[in-house]
């Protein structure tokens, strides 16, 4: 397994910094007022979660974890950031929702958690923080009950090749995976709160769509579907406009896939 201690620790510090920022800028009021913040696309694709156990990997401050709990799941959220987990636990207390939260790197999780789950879930903006997708796939399989379901919705890797500062579509970054991460310095506006300037650096890996699929197949998962979508849940490029689907963005005339979703199943 390949791990980068510098990148892993740096990213932990990065997300510790942003936990309180996102506590203020995320849609917390919807959760406090009895609603949930899951988009309808994910709710439809994953299906009914009532009374099903769910492990949410890379849960950050737990807003999605608590939303699945509100939709009926018995949810456990995991994140590398201790400050994010502290905020998530506070949110669980404020909402009264029955969700558990645990601080752990994904790669250390088998030593920290012994349960198995009906569903393993993860979503947008997660894969770029991982140094080894084969090990990621192994850990997903490790925590699924026989016949259990894994679901991910994520930014399409093709979108990530484009210059996010250019007014039109210009290729700037590589598509294919490199073993060494890209280091991004701080001093840029946060994606959720544009008035906040991120101070800490971060380290990211690019993964192609084939990397994601192969990581699941190599670890004994079978694909139920792989879908590509012309919408994304954040304004990734200046040329994007609001989509008809609430909470999503698109490129005019929908020329490119902007996100993808996978549902896979463990063998019985």
Helices and strands as residue ranges (DSSP letters): H 5-25, H 28-32, H 40-46, E 53-57, H 63-70, E 74-79, H 82-95, E 99-103, G 106-108, H 109-112, E 117-123, G 127-129, H 133-142, E 144-155, G 159-161, E 182-184, E 188-189, E 197-198, E 202-204, H 209-217, E 221-229, E 240-242, E 249-251, E 259-266
